[in-house]
Amino acid sequence: METATFAQLGFFAKELLRMIDEGQSLPIDTVCESIENGSIVQLIATKCGFKNINVSPDTIPDVNGILKEKYVSENEARVRGINNNGLIFIVHLIIEDLTDLLYNLKFNDINPEEYRT
């Protein structure tokens, strides 16, 4: 059974937070390039590694496509106050995406609880 998109983003973000907590970092330009190429999950798996056994490129297949739709650049990261760590930029993009999605659901009178896994 495929994991819901919300859960995939959540799993990925939690792994990114763990990586950041452990002091890991990736350059913003490298992260932006991988997001644009649709390979950010593979980059993170290769460079940082996932510790949660439920998180792998195979278990979060929608994340690359979701992030690929975002406009990303080093300048965009700086505008958001992120200057040094591309992992933090990714977390910011995920939070922004989930916030927008929740707003759109509520704006259209859709109960977001219906989408819980």
Secondary structure, DSSP 8 states (H G I E B T S, - for coil): ----HHHHHHHHHHHHHHHHHTT----HHHHHHHHHHT-HHHHHHHHT---STT-STTT-THHHHHHHTS---HHHHHHTT--S-HHHHHHHHHHHHHHHHHHHHHHTT--GGGG--
